Amino acid sequence: IDDVTCEGSDFVTSTPEVAEAEASFSIYPNPAVGGHATLHVTDRVKVEIFSVSGCLEKSFMAIPYFDNEINLAKEVVYFVKVGTSVQKLIVQ
């Protein structure tokens, strides 16, 4: 999925080229095995994790240059919003 708009939510993803240009974070491993991934950011920023249906699953403040752990139970695709950038996270 490259373009997604969720009604009732306040985020819209953009094309991969735009998201990559805005991104100041990385998530690994992606796909996340066992629901565990690590998020690295360069600034203190709010992180929101949404399901494909647009439901907010988690929200937290990420610490720059730190292993910010993401733990998700369901094996599905999520969208991780960091500031104004969005990346897809696949959980296996």
DAGIMO-V508906 format. One record per residue. N is the residue number from 1. RES is the residue in one small letter. PSI is psi in degrees with one decimal (NA if undefined). NEAR is the number of other ideal C-beta (glycine too) atoms within 12 Angstrom. D_CENTER is the distance of its C-alpha to the mean C-alpha in Angstrom with 1 decimal. Layout:
# DAGIMO-V508906
{{N;RES;PSI;NEAR;D_CENTER} {N;RES;PSI;NEAR;D_CENTER}}
This chain:
# DAGIMO-V508906
{{1;i;120.4;18;13.8} {2;d;-33.3;17;13.8} {3;d;126.9;16;14.5} {4;v;134.8;24;13.6} {5;t;126.5;16;15.1} {6;c;121.7;22;15.0} {7;e;143.1;10;18.2} {8;g;5.1;11;18.3} {9;s;169.5;21;14.9} {10;d;29.0;15;14.3} {11;f;151.1;28;11.6} {12;v;128.8;21;12.4} {13;t;161.7;31;10.8} {14;s;-173.8;23;13.3} {15;t;156.7;15;14.8} {16;p;-33.7;17;13.3} {17;e;-42.9;12;16.0} {18;v;-45.1;17;15.1} {19;a;-40.2;28;11.4} {20;e;-38.9;18;12.6} {21;a;-33.5;12;15.3} {22;e;-17.9;20;13.3} {23;a;132.0;28;10.7} {24;s;34.7;23;11.8} {25;f;163.5;36;9.4} {26;s;148.7;24;9.1} {27;i;130.7;34;7.8} {28;y;152.5;21;10.9} {29;p;155.1;18;12.4} {30;n;103.4;23;10.7} {31;p;144.8;20;12.1} {32;a;123.6;30;11.9} {33;v;129.1;16;15.5} {34;g;12.9;15;16.5} {35;g;8.1;23;13.1} {36;h;128.7;22;12.8} {37;a;164.4;32;10.5} {38;t;136.3;22;10.7} {39;l;129.2;40;8.7} {40;h;132.2;26;11.1} {41;v;159.8;30;11.5} {42;t;-11.3;19;14.8} {43;d;156.1;20;15.2} {44;r;121.7;18;14.9} {45;v;153.2;27;12.2} {46;k;134.8;24;10.7} {47;v;131.7;36;7.2} {48;e;135.2;32;6.6} {49;i;121.8;38;5.3} {50;f;147.8;32;7.5} {51;s;170.0;24;9.8} {52;v;-30.3;21;11.3} {53;s;-3.6;17;14.1} {54;g;4.2;22;12.2} {55;c;134.7;19;12.8} {56;l;118.8;22;11.0} {57;e;-40.3;28;10.6} {58;k;153.9;28;9.9} {59;s;134.5;18;10.1} {60;f;165.6;23;11.3} {61;m;124.9;18;12.6} {62;a;143.7;32;11.6} {63;i;128.8;19;14.8} {64;p;144.7;19;15.4} {65;y;39.6;15;16.7} {66;f;152.2;18;16.1} {67;d;91.2;17;14.6} {68;n;111.9;30;12.0} {69;e;136.6;20;11.9} {70;i;124.1;35;9.4} {71;n;117.9;20;11.9} {72;l;133.8;30;11.5} {73;a;-37.5;16;14.9} {74;k;141.8;21;14.7} {75;e;84.0;15;14.7} {76;v;-171.4;22;12.8} {77;v;135.8;25;9.9} {78;y;161.5;40;6.7} {79;f;124.9;39;4.5} {80;v;116.3;44;1.2} {81;k;121.4;39;4.5} {82;v;109.3;36;6.5} {83;g;-117.3;24;10.0} {84;t;-1.3;22;10.7} {85;s;149.3;32;8.4} {86;v;136.8;36;5.8} {87;q;149.5;40;5.0} {88;k;136.1;30;6.0} {89;l;122.5;40;6.1} {90;i;127.3;24;9.8} {91;v;125.4;29;11.5} {92;q;NA;18;15.2}}
